[in-house]
């Protein structure tokens, strides 16, 4: 059985109209969800991922300290 067939079978087994309504709305908006990020946002996430892969990361404590210092400077 393919993944698509499994999903269809699971949907066919749902009796709760609220869940079916939620699924219907989600499926109608699926394309909107994919288009929900700007090119800039996608680029910035990619940049952050590259920094992570290069080991350019901060501990939670270091990040908190930098944030607090930045907030004091505002």
Residue frames relative to the residue before (quaternion, step in Angstrom):
aa qw qx qy qz dx dy dz
X 1.0000 0.0000 0.0000 0.0000 0.00 0.00 0.00
X 0.4037 -0.7198 0.5135 0.2348 3.58 -0.87 0.95
X 0.6647 -0.4844 0.3769 0.4259 3.56 -1.28 0.29
X 0.6408 0.5283 -0.3264 0.4514 3.57 0.95 -0.86
X 0.6598 0.5032 -0.3062 0.4665 3.59 0.95 -0.85
X 0.6292 0.5294 -0.3338 0.4609 3.60 1.04 -0.76
X 0.6581 0.5063 -0.3066 0.4653 3.57 0.94 -0.91
X 0.6465 0.5163 -0.3155 0.4648 3.58 0.92 -0.89
X 0.6483 0.5160 -0.3189 0.4601 3.60 0.94 -0.85
X 0.6570 0.5055 -0.3172 0.4606 3.57 0.93 -0.87
X 0.6468 0.5098 -0.3181 0.4697 3.58 0.99 -0.82
X 0.6456 0.5249 -0.3224 0.4514 3.58 0.97 -0.82
X 0.6737 0.5028 -0.2911 0.4567 3.60 1.13 -0.59
X 0.5595 0.6104 -0.3928 0.4001 3.61 1.23 -0.29
X 0.1756 -0.7932 0.5789 0.0701 3.56 -0.87 1.04
X 0.5934 0.6033 -0.3581 0.3946 3.60 1.16 -0.57
X 0.3804 -0.7550 0.4835 0.2270 3.63 -0.51 1.14
X 0.6042 0.5579 -0.3655 0.4360 3.62 1.10 -0.56
X 0.6540 0.4934 -0.3080 0.4836 3.56 0.98 -0.83
X 0.6480 0.5130 -0.3225 0.4614 3.58 0.96 -0.82
X 0.6328 0.5217 -0.3258 0.4704 3.59 1.02 -0.78
X 0.6488 0.5175 -0.3112 0.4631 3.57 0.96 -0.88
X 0.6507 0.5091 -0.3060 0.4730 3.58 0.95 -0.86
X 0.6396 0.5320 -0.3203 0.4531 3.56 0.96 -0.87
X 0.6707 0.4853 -0.2997 0.4741 3.59 0.89 -0.91
X 0.6437 0.5202 -0.3253 0.4574 3.58 0.97 -0.83
X 0.6762 0.4927 -0.2973 0.4599 3.57 0.89 -0.89
X 0.6322 0.5223 -0.3350 0.4640 3.60 1.04 -0.70
X 0.7479 0.3954 -0.2027 0.4931 3.57 1.04 -0.79
X 0.3491 0.7737 -0.4807 0.2200 3.61 1.24 0.01
X 0.6770 0.4769 -0.3039 0.4710 3.61 0.88 -0.84
X 0.6255 0.5367 -0.3333 0.4578 3.57 1.05 -0.70
X 0.6312 0.5266 -0.3342 0.4610 3.58 1.05 -0.72
X 0.6560 0.5096 -0.3143 0.4597 3.59 0.95 -0.80
X 0.7353 0.3980 -0.2227 0.5014 3.57 1.03 -0.75
X 0.4414 0.7584 -0.4007 0.2637 3.58 1.28 0.16
X 0.7075 0.4188 -0.2684 0.5020 3.60 1.20 -0.18
X 0.4350 -0.6856 0.5173 0.2704 3.53 -1.03 0.81
X 0.6574 -0.4884 0.3894 0.4215 3.56 -1.28 0.28
X 0.6297 0.5386 -0.3301 0.4521 3.58 1.02 -0.81
X 0.6615 0.5068 -0.3121 0.4563 3.59 0.90 -0.89
X 0.6520 0.5063 -0.3089 0.4724 3.56 0.94 -0.89
X 0.6436 0.5240 -0.3121 0.4624 3.57 0.99 -0.86
X 0.6741 0.4978 -0.2999 0.4559 3.59 0.92 -0.87
X 0.6235 0.5101 -0.3409 0.4846 3.59 1.03 -0.68
X 0.6410 0.5176 -0.3177 0.4694 3.59 0.98 -0.82
X 0.6371 0.5234 -0.3231 0.4644 3.57 1.00 -0.82
X 0.6563 0.5095 -0.3022 0.4673 3.58 0.96 -0.87
X 0.6415 0.5175 -0.3209 0.4666 3.57 1.00 -0.77
X 0.6432 0.5103 -0.3224 0.4712 3.58 0.98 -0.79
X 0.6293 0.5189 -0.3311 0.4744 3.59 1.03 -0.75
X 0.6304 0.5299 -0.3235 0.4660 3.58 1.01 -0.81
X 0.6728 0.4966 -0.2992 0.4595 3.59 0.86 -0.95
X 0.6901 0.4652 -0.2722 0.4829 3.60 1.10 -0.69
X 0.5433 -0.6515 0.3856 0.3627 3.59 1.26 0.04
X 0.4786 0.6549 -0.4434 0.3814 3.56 1.25 0.28
X 0.3234 0.7458 -0.5029 0.2939 3.54 0.42 1.29
X 0.2984 -0.7244 0.5932 0.1852 3.54 -1.31 0.38
X 0.4811 -0.6015 0.5309 0.3534 3.54 -1.21 0.47
X 0.6705 -0.4719 0.3699 0.4370 3.56 -1.27 0.24
X 0.6540 0.5180 -0.3115 0.4549 3.58 0.96 -0.86
X 0.6569 0.5015 -0.3147 0.4668 3.62 0.93 -0.85
X 0.6491 0.5111 -0.3160 0.4664 3.57 0.96 -0.84
X 0.6430 0.5208 -0.3186 0.4624 3.58 0.98 -0.85
X 0.6546 0.5115 -0.3135 0.4600 3.58 0.95 -0.86
X 0.6572 0.5010 -0.3110 0.4694 3.59 0.94 -0.85
X 0.6431 0.5206 -0.3194 0.4619 3.57 0.99 -0.82
X 0.6624 0.5031 -0.3073 0.4623 3.57 0.90 -0.89
X 0.6439 0.5068 -0.3197 0.4758 3.60 0.98 -0.81
X 0.6508 0.5125 -0.3148 0.4633 3.59 0.96 -0.83
X 0.6627 0.5087 -0.3043 0.4577 3.59 0.95 -0.87
X 0.6345 0.5276 -0.3289 0.4592 3.60 1.04 -0.73
X 0.6757 0.5124 -0.2835 0.4477 3.56 1.09 -0.70
X 0.5904 0.5939 -0.3613 0.4101 3.61 1.21 -0.25
